[in-house]
């Protein structure tokens, strides 16, 4: 697949793009584990922050990338020419952007560094500006500007770095913008400018502030600036602006020396360096450090650590090596090297979401930090492949966010076990939240073989909201903490298995008048948020049904693997495991709701703390009984047929209790979500899957933007959700929403509909890399809009699902209760010219290079597994289905340092 726009260079995923400023809304992430988070645009706009309340550059949205003048700027004043910005951020350069006199620019970027080269032929100057965040414990972004005389005559230049120092919370961007500038305490030193606001401004209680924001700089050899312009109004001059500042345009001498303290003004890290004369071909370099520190910056240490060209180059190489090593944990080789390199950027995205959450990049201007519950569990899917050593610890901590009523906290704090009910303390319940933890935990158990994880104890989350947030428990206060207590006043703990049971059994009883699980605040589609009373999510009823079936199988495996015949659960849970004591008629909606209310009353405000011992086999039977009822209900009651003769699953009921999908006076209504989970969860029969793919292709597939999330409903749906207030073809209303599209592909691969699944994955790749329309760097976006533009780049759960789908379904490398299961579903064209395709991944603590040989050039469905070898020697395996199982013990016996080649021969 070919595309125009950016081009890869080499084999490490680095890419270049000419004239990047001619594409709007572009930005690139820079981040480290210490918590420094940046976004940098081709013109060096963007933001720098460590959290919602600590922005060095102004917090921005994508519109600010072209509207705001507050960028990382570096100016030169050239004799006989005037001012010129290395980022193109001068009023004159902006005015010339569409003219023949514009600068020639080229962007290059890699993991995780960003470089822009800008050349002005008339002046005879070329500037390369490189930005990255070092992989140190400091919160610092580094920038090197290298100026080269590309002309035929000498250049005399006056260099000035100018980075505005916003230095406060995003909440102060409009409200109290001027008042908070009065808190600024500005200090100059030998190498730069620091701002330490006196207070952290918050009308609920102003606190003394220690956080400091700094811009430090030096010439290549470490020489300090010669002076400063630390106050914005002095730097720009009366009538001036950040893109045409008087101090640069008029080449004024610096008005502040080092060791000066100022207060009460907007600040700018404007550093004036000594004049330099460059002969043709000569260069001069400058290093800028933009820092956020917990207190005043240790200048001597910062200068030694960051402010020489030699040190900059060392840290840049260290940064490249760090990210290269992290991303080499998994890599793909197919017949399309460009797509393999593109997948490297997709592989990076789950790591970025762990570090950024859903915030702090320009398209994510709704984010105030942290991650949602659903995001947390889905991101862990990819992290099990990328960063497997930490996943068990993360999963265990995450379960502490479950409430005893089967719901959970929705916002995860920055520390393990830190949970919040919701933003602004709004008591919303997303009905799908309980479904995701089991899916992620199952993957963990299959990858690790750690079945004992299910028996580990964990606490429960507790706050004022009870009974799925329908009521408030006024007897609870924040002083009691956020852990559930037993009747004896002690913190209650239950096994991880108990938590999983609760999150999946409670929804079974929480049904609406049509027999499906209530939609409540919304499901995966946050835009379906206006049907809290009579709304039902058929789609996630299918997900919960498959979960209950999988949980029954997991229990039987637990018994087989450990010999445990009984499990302990909270005494009150016996009410929900009804077939073990008082069976409920599952056909009776009222009986189900009454049973759930009885359970709620038993655990509010406390649990007894007593445990119930239950036979594993009996619990499994109860879960299977529930799952079977749901599957039968869905197949018989929620299968719809249009007048055109096409068939699929209804996905929702609205707040009037009406079925959402099917024929409608304004056109057929269909959702992709309603099809994905019945396919993925084995609810749909093979025959039904065939009907669904035909209906999806007819009603949702659009060659311009891919597989739409829904068809055009034609009117605002006040009885279903805000999504339908969005323009059709945008975000949750009919865009190609990558997450659900990739999950659709995953479901099709799981069910053996490989050709259809591959078409879906190919469309995501084609749309994302079609730069003329998508206008985005390599990676998968949250969605593709009506014009084909990639939106909300980098931070999307679809990256986790795409990585997982390619590894576990397309290449077919996955775990099976700790053993390695391999079942490739590769198409003929996915093998290279030598008939090979391969993946590098880790399993059982060993790095594996799994090579699939297809010497006869057969397509999927025509080949079968003919042999397995480790290097040149046959490897012990057990045939299973269309693949094979390699015992974990075989892999664990291998050396842990080497990369081990496993060769799979395919043929007839």
N, C-alpha and C positions, 0 to 999 in steps of 0.2 A: 504494500500500500504506500503510495507516494503522496506527499503533501508539500505545499509551498509555505514559506514563512521561516520559522527557525529551522536550523539544521544541526544534527548531531555531528560532533567532531571526535574521532577516536572511539574507544570502546568503554569509556567510563561514564557515559551519560552526559558529558559536557555538551552544551549547545551554544550556537551563536544566532543573532538576529540583527539584520541591518536595519538602520533607521527605526529603532524601536519606539521612538517618541511619536511616530505616526500611527501608533495603535493606542487607544485610550484604555484606561482601567487596568493596565498591567502592573503587577507588583510581584515581589519575590521575597520569600521568608528567610530570615536569619535568626538563629536561636541557639541557646545552649542549655545544658542541664542545670546551670546555676539560676536560671529564671529570667535571663535577658531575652526579650522578644522584640524583634524588629520586622518592619516591612520596608523594602526599598524599591522604588520605581525607576524606570530608565532615566528620568530627570532628577533622581536622588530625593524625590519626595518620599513620604511614608511616615512611619511612626516608630518610636522607641519607648519601651515600657517594661516594667516588671510586674504590673498588675493594674487593676482598674484605678487605683488611687495614686499611682506613681508613674506618670508619663514625663519623659524627658522632652520629646517632641510632642506637639499637639496631637491629641487623639483625633483620628480622621475616619471618614468613610470614603468609598471610592470616588465620590464626586469631588472631594477635596484634593484628590491627586492632580486634577487639572484646574481647580478653582483657587486653592490656597497658595500663598506665596511663601509659606513657612517650610522650607526644605533644608536638607543638608546642602549648604552652598560653599563653594570655594571660588573666589574671584581672583582674577589678575587684572591689573591696570597696566596697559601697554602704552608706552610713549608713542604718540602719533596715531593711536587707534582708539584708546579709551578702555572701558570695562568689558570684560568677557568672563562668562561663567562656565566652569568645567562641566556643570550639570545642565547647561542650557537655560538656566533660571535667571535670565535678565529680560527686562521688558523688550529690548531690541531683538534678542534671539527668539523670544516667543512670537514676536511680530513677524519674524522672517521664516517661521516654521514651514510655510507653504510656498516660499519663494525659491528661486534658483540660487539665492545667496546663502541658503541655510547651511549649517554645519553638516559635515558627514559624520555619522555615528555608527557604532557597532557595539552591540551588547554581547557579552559572553557570561555564562554562568555554569556552575557545577555544584557539587555537594560540599558544603553550603557556602558558597562565595558568589559574589556578583561584581562584574566589571563592565564599565562603560568607557569606550574610547571615543573621544570627540575631537574632530579636527576642523580648524577654520583655515581655508586656503588663503584668504585675503590677508589675514594676520600672519600666517605661517607658523601656527602653533598646533600641537597635538597634546591632548591630556588623556591619560588613562587613570580612571578612578576605581579602586578596588575596595569593596566593603565586605566584612565578615565579622562574625562574633566568635572569638576564640573559645576553645573547649577547656577553659580554666574555671576556677571557682568564682571568678569576678563577673560582675554584671557590666560588661563593657562591649561596645561595638567599635571596631577599628576601621579607619579609612585611610588609604594611601592615595595621594594625588601625585602623579608623575608628569611633569611638564617637559615637553620636548620641542625644541626649535626645529620645525619641519620646513622652514623657509630657507631663503638664500642669504639673508642679512641678519645681523645681530639683533636680539630682542632684549630690551630692558623692561623688566616686569616688577610690579609691586603686588605680592600675594597677600590675600586676606581670606582666612577661613571664617565662615559666618553660619553658625548653627543656633537657631532660636532655642532658648531654654524655657520651655513651658513650666516644668517643675511643679506639678500638682495633680489633683484628681481630675478624671474625665468629667465628673459632676460639675466642675467649676468652669467648663468651657464657655458656657453662656451665663448661667446664674453665678453671680459673685465674681465674674472674671476680673474686674478691676480691683474689687476688695481684696481678693486673694493675692494680687500683685503687691499689695501693701505689706504682706507678710514676708516678701522676699528679702533675704539677706544675701548680698552679692559680695563675693570675695575674689580678688585677683591675686595671682601668685606668679612665680617665675615662669610657669609653663601654661597657664590657662586661667579659666574663670569657673567658679563654683557658685551654685545657688543652693542655699539651705533655708527654706521657708521656716519662719519662727514657729508657726502652728500648723497643724493639720486641720483644715477648716471644715467643721461639721457642726451645724446648728444644734445637734443633739448633745454636743459637748466637745468644745475645741480642745485638742490635745497638743502638747509640746511635740514638735517634729524634730527628728534627727536626720531623716533621709536627705541626702545631698545629691545634686545633679551637677555634673561637670563636663566641660569641654576643654581638653588639654591638647597641646600640639607641639611639634618640634620639626625642625628640618631633618633630612635623612640621617645626618651624623649626630643628632641630638641637640643642636643649637636651639635655644628658646625663642619664642616670639619677641618682638621689640616693643610691643605695647598692645593696648586693648580698646575696644568700644563695647563696654559691657551692658549699656542701657539701650534698648531698642530705639527710643525716640531720638537719642543722640546719634546712633548709628545710621538711621535712615534719613535724619534731618527733617525739618519742617517741609511737608509736602512730598516727602520721599516715600519709598516703600521697600520692602525686603527684596523686590526684584529690580529696584533702581535706587539703591541707597546713596545718599549724598557723600558719605565718607569714602565710598569706592569711586563713584562717578566723578567726584571732584578730587580724588586722590588726597584726601585730608590726612594729616599726621594723626596717629592714635592719641586719644585725649585722656587715657588713664594708664598709669604705669602699674607695675606689680605691687603687691602688699597694700592694696587699697580695699576698704570696706565701704559698701554702698547699701542702701536699703530703700524699699518701697516702690520699685519700678519693674516693668516687664524687662526680662533679661535676654541677652543674646550672647552666645559664645563666639564673639567676633575677635579673632586673633590676627594681628598684623605681623607679618614676617618681614625681614630685611629685604631690600631690593636685590634683585639678582639679574645678572646679564648672561644671556645664553647665546653662544655662537651656534651657527648652523650645525644641527646634529647633536648638540649638547642637551643634557637633561638636568632637572632639579626635582627632588622628591620631598614630600611633606607628609608627616604622619599625624593623624587626628584621632584622639581617643574620646569617645562619648560614654560617660560613666554614670551609673546610679549606685550609690553606696549607702550603707546603713548609718553612716556618720560622715564627718569631714574626711575627704580623700587624703590618703597618705601619698603626698606628691612625690616624694623621693622614690618610694616603691613603685608608683605608677609609671614614672619616667623610666626607671630601670627595666620594668617589665614590658612596656609597650612602645615607648617613644623613640625608637631608632628603626631605620629601614631594615637592618639586619634582623632585629627582633620581630618586626612585622612579618618578614618573609618566613622566618622559622615558625611562627605561630600559624601562618596561613598553611604551610605544608603539614603541620600537625593537625590542623582542622580538616584538611583534605583526607589525610590518612585515617582520622577518626571516623568520618562519615563513610569513607570507602569500606572500611572494615565492618562497620555496622550494617551497611547495605549488601555486602557480599555474603551475608548469612543466608540469603536466598537469591538465586538468579536463574534466569531461564535462557535456554538456547533453542531456537527454532529455525525455520526457514526464512524468517523475517527479522533481521538483526535490528532494524529500526524499532519494531514493536517490542523486541526484547529490551532495548535501551529505554524505551518509553515506560516499560514496566518497572524499571529501577526507580523512576520518579513516583509511580504509584506505590511502590514499596516504602518509599520515604513518608508518604502521607499519613499512615497511622501513627508513626512516631511523632510527626508534627502535631497531630491532634492530641496526643498524650501531653505534649509540652505546652501547646497553646490553649487546649480545651476547644471551645467554640468561639473564641474571642480573639481580639488583638491583631486581626488582619483586616484590611479595609472593607472587604465585602461582609465581614462579620461584625458590623457596627451595632448589632443588637446585643452583643455579648458583653457581660460584665465580669467574665471570668468563671472558672469552674466548668465542669462537664455535667451533662444530664445523666440520669440513671441508665437509660437505654444506650447512650453513647459509650458509657463506661464498659458495658458488657460486650458491645459489638467491637470496640477498639481492641479489646483483649483477644478477639479471634485472631487478628493479625499479629499481635504482640506475642502470641504463643509460638509463632513462627520466627518473629524478629528478635524478641527478647525473652526466650522461654524461661530463663532462670528465675525471673521475678513473678511469673504469672500466678503460681500457687499462692504466694503471699498476698498478691493483689486480690485474687478471688476471695480468699478467706476474709480479708478486711471488708470487701464489698458487701458480703452477706450481713454485716452488722447494720446495714441500712434498711433491712426488711422489718416491717411492722408485724405485730402478731395478728392483725386483721388481713394479712396477705398483701397489703400495699407496701409502699416504701418511700423513703426520702427521695426527692427528685434532683437535688443538687448535691454534688460531691465536693467537699472542700479540698484544700491543697494537702492536707495531712491524712494519713491512713486512719480510717474510722471516723472521719469528720463529715457529718451529713447535715443537710438543711432541708426543711419541709419543702420549700419552693422559693423562687424569687419573690421578694416583697411579702413573704409569708402567706401567699395565696394558696388555699387548700384545694389543689387540683389533683385528680387521679387520672393518670393515663392507663387505660385498661390493658394495654399490651405489656406493661412493665414487668409483670410477673413471668412472662413467657421467656424472656431473653436469658436470664441467669442459667437455666437448665441447659439451653443450647450451648452456651459457652463452657459450662462445667463438663458437659459430655465430651466436648472436643478436648478439654484438658485431660480428662480421664483416659480417653482413647490415645492421646499423645504420650501421656506419662505412665499409664498403668496404675496410677495412684488412686485406687478404689477406696482406700482408707480415708481419703479426703472427706468423703461423705459423712464419716463418723466423728469428725472434729467438732468440738463445741464452739458456739458463737452466741453473742448477745443479740438482742433485738432493739431496733430503733423505737424511741418513744417520744411523742410530743403531745400537744394539746388535741390533735385531731384523732378521732376514733371512728370505727364503723365505716371504713373507706372514705373518711373525711366528710361524712354526712353530718356528723355531730362533733361538738367540742366537749372535752372533759374539763369542766371548770375546776375540778379538784386538783388538776395537775398544774404545776408551776415550773418555770425554767430552773429554779433552784434544785429541783429533784434530779436534774441531769437529763440526758437523752437516752437512757437505757431502761428497758422494761424491767419492772420489779415483780417479784413474787409476793404472795400474801405475807411471808415472814420478813418482808422488807429488804431481802437480798436481791441482787441483780440476777435475773433469770437467764439461763443459757439452754439452748437446744442444739442438736447436731445440725450440720449443714444440710443433711438429708431432711430434717424436720422443716427447715426454712424452705427448701425446694418444694416439699409436699404442700406446705401452706400456700405458696404463691401459685400453685397450679390447681389445687383442689378448691380453694375459695372461689375462683372465677366460675368453676363448673356450676355452682349454685346461684351465682350472681347474674341471673338471666332476665331478659325482657319478655314482653308478651308474645313474641314470636319464637321463643325458645333458645335464642342465641345470647351470648354474653353481652351485657350492657356496654355501650360505648363510653359512658361516663364523660370525663373531660376531653377525651380524644384517644385515638390509638397511635400507631406509628406515624400516621399522617396528622401532625399537630393542627393542620388546617380544618379538621373535622371536629370542631369544638363547640358546636351549637345544638347538640342533640343529647343533653345530659339526662333527660327524663325517659324518653321512649326510644332513643337511639340504640342500635345494636351493631356490633362489629362481627359480621359473619366470617370475614377474612381471618380474624384472630381467634374466633371460635375454632376454626380449623387448626390453627397453630397450637392452641391449648389441647385440642384433641390428640394431635400427634405427640405433644409433650407427655400427656398421661400414658400413652402407649409406650413411649420410650422409657418413661420412668418405671413402668412395670417391668420392662426388660432389664433395666439397670438394677432394680432390686434383686431380681433372680440371679444376675451376674454377681452381685455383692454377696449373696448367700453362697454361691458356688466358689467364689474366689477366697472368701474369708472363713467359710464354714459357719457363719452366724445365722442362726435360724430365727432370731427375734430381734426387733428393734424397739427402742424407746422413743415415745413422742409425748408431747404435753397431753395431760389427761383430757383436756378440753377438745383435742383434735379427734377424739373418738366420735364426736357428734358429726363430723364431716366424712369420716370413713364409714358411711352409714351401713353398708352391706355386712359389716362385722357385728352390728348390734341391732339397729332399728332401720331397716331398709326404707328408702324414700322412693316413691313412684317418680321416675325421671320424666315421665310424660306430663307430670303435674307441675306447672310453673309455680303455682302458689305453694306447693309442698316444698319445693326447692328453696324458695325465698324465705319461707318460715324456718326451715332448717338453718339457713345462714344467719337469720336474725337471732336464733337461739344460740348459735356459736358466738356471735358478737357480744351478746349479753354475758356469756360465760367468761369472756376475757377482758371485760371492761369493769373497773379500771385496772384490775390486776389479774394475773394468772395464779392458780393455786400453788404452782411449783411442783405438783405431784406428776409422776410419769406413768404412762400406760405402756405395758409390754405387749407387743403385737407380733404375730407370726409373719415373717417376711412374705411367705407365699400367699397368705390371706390378704395382706395389703396390696400385693401385686394384682390379685384377682379383682379387688375393689377398683383399682385404677383402670384395669383393662375393661371392666364392665362400664365404667363411665366413658372411656374412650370409644368403645364400640357403639354406645348409644349416640354419642355426638356425631360420629362418622355416618351412621345410618340416617340420622336426622338431616345432616347437611346434604347427603346424596339425594335424598328424597324430597326435601322441602325447599332447598335453595338452588336447585338447578333450573336455569331459565332458558327460554327459547324465544328468539326474535321472529318476527313475521317473515324475515328473510331466510329462516331455517337454520340460523347459527345458534350454537348453544354454549353456555358458560355458567359459572357460579355467580349468583348475586353476592355482593360484598358487604352491603350495609342496609340498615333501616334508619329512617330519619326520625326527627323528634315528634312526628305525627304518627309514628308506628308504621309508615309506608315503606314498602320495598323500593330501594333506590334504583336498581339496575333492571334493564330490559327495555322494551319498546316504550316510547313516550311521544306525546304530540309534537315536542320540539326536537325529536331525534332520539335514536337509540342511546341509552346511557350505560356505560361500562367502565369499570375500574381495573387497572392492572393488579393492584393489591389483592383484590378479591379472587384473583386466579393464582397468584404466587403461592400462597400458603396451603390451599388444597392440593396443589401439585407437589410441593416440597414435602408435605406431611403425609403423603400416601392416602389422603382423603379422596382425591380424584382417582378413578380407575384409569387404566391405560387408554381405554376407549374415550373417556371423558377428556383426558389430556390432549388427545388428537383433536377433539372438537374445540377445546379451548384455544389451541394454537391457531386454528383457522379463524376463530372469532377475533382473537387479538390482532392477527395480521389484517383483518378486514376493518376493524373499528378503531384500533389504536396505533397501528404501524404507519409512520409517516416518513417517507424517504428523506425529507428535508431535516427533520429533527429527531428521528428515531422512534422509539416506542413510548407513546404518551402515557402519562400516569392515569389519565382518564379521558373519555370522549367529551365533546362539548355538551355541557348540561343546559346551556342557553339562558340561564337566569341566575340571579343571586339566590343562594339556598340558606335562608335564615333559619331553616329547620334542620340544617346539617352542619354547615361550617363556614368560617370566614374565607376558606380557600377559594370559594366561588365568587368572592368579591374581587379577587385578583383577575387581571386580564387573562383570557384564555391563552394557553401556550406559555405561561410564566409560572415559575415555582410550582406550588402544589396543585395548580389548576391546569392540567394538561400539558405541562412541560415534559421533556424527557428527563425524569428524575432518576439520576444514575443509580441511586441506592436500590430502588425497587426494580429497575431494569436489570441490574446485575444479579439481584436475587432471583429474578425470573429466569435468567440464564442458568444460574446455579440449580434451580429446581428442575429445569429441563434436563440438564446433564445428569442429575441424580436419578431421574426416571428413565434414562437411556435415550432421550430424544436429543441426540448429540448434534445432528445437523441443525435443528431449530435453535438449540442453545448456542451453537457457534455463530449463527447469523446474528443473534442478539449481542454477543460479545464483540463481534466484528463491527457492529454498528456503533457501539460505544467508543471503540478505538478510532474509527473513521471520523466520527463527529468531533471527538476531542482534539484530533491532530489536523483537522481541516482549518488551518490557521486563518485563511481568508474569511472564514465565518466565525470560528470559535474564538479567535483573538485571545488565546491563552497560551501560557508556557506548557511544557510537557506535564502530563498528569491527567487525572480524571476530575471533572468539576462536580459540584453538587447537582447541577442541572444544566440542560441546554435549553435556551429560551426560543421563542418563536422565530427569531432571526438566526438561530444557530450559534449564538454566542455562549461560551462557557461561563457559567456564573458561580460565584462562591467557590473560588478555586482553593485547593489545598486541604481545607478542613472539611472532610466529608467521610461519613461511615462507608460510603460505597467503595472506597479504596481498600478497606479491610476485606470486604466481600469479594472484590475483584481479585485480590491477591490469593485469598483462600480458595476461590473457585478455580483459578488457574492451577494452583498447586494440587488441591485435593480431588478435583473433578477432571480437568483437562489432562493434566499429567498423571493424575490418579495416585498421588502419594499421600497417604494418610495413616493415622493410627487406628488400631483395633484392640482396645483394652490393653494398650502398652506394646503390642506387637506392631510391626510395620506391614501395612496392607498396600499393595500396588496394583492398580487397575487402570491403565492408560486409556483415554478416550480421545486420542490425537487423530486429527484428520490427515489425509495424505499430504496436503500442502503445508502442514505444520512441521514436516521433516525437512532437513536441509538437503543440499545437493548430494550428500553422501548417504542419504536415507537415515539420518540420525536427528534426534531431538533429546534434550537433556535438561535436568534441573539440579542445581546445587541447593541442598537444604540440610538442616540438622535434625537428627532423630536419635533418641536414647543417648544424648550427650555426645554423639559422633557426627562429624561432618561428612555428608554423603554426596557423591556425584553420581546421580542415577541417569544412565544413558539408555535410551530406547533405540534399538536398531530395527529398521524396517527395510531390509535389503531387497525385498520384492516389490516395494513401493505400493503396498496395499492400503486401502482406505479403512477407516473405522467401520467395524462390522464385518470386514472381510479377513481380518487377521485375528490371531489368538496368540497367547503367550506360549512360546516354544522352549525357552530356557532362561535361567537366571545364573549369573556368574559374578563372583567377587574377584575383580582383577582377571586373572587367567584361570582361576579355579572355580568349579561349580559351587554354588551356594545352596545350602539346605533351605527348602521352602515347602509350603503346603498349598496346593491349589485350592482356591475358594472362589466360587462364582466365575467371573470372567478374569479374575486376577490371581494373586498369590499372597500368602502371609509368610513373612520372614520373622521368626521368633526374636523377641527382644534380646534374649540371651546370646544369640549369634552376633548381634551388633555390639552388645556390651563387652564382648570378648575382644573387640578390635582396639587397636591403639587409639588413644584419645587425642593425639596431636595431628595425625595425618588426615588427608582427605581420601576417603575410600570410594573407589569406583565400583558401582554395581551396574552390571550390564544386563538389560532385558532384551531378549531377542524375540521379535514378533514375526509371524508368518502364517502359512496355511499348512 
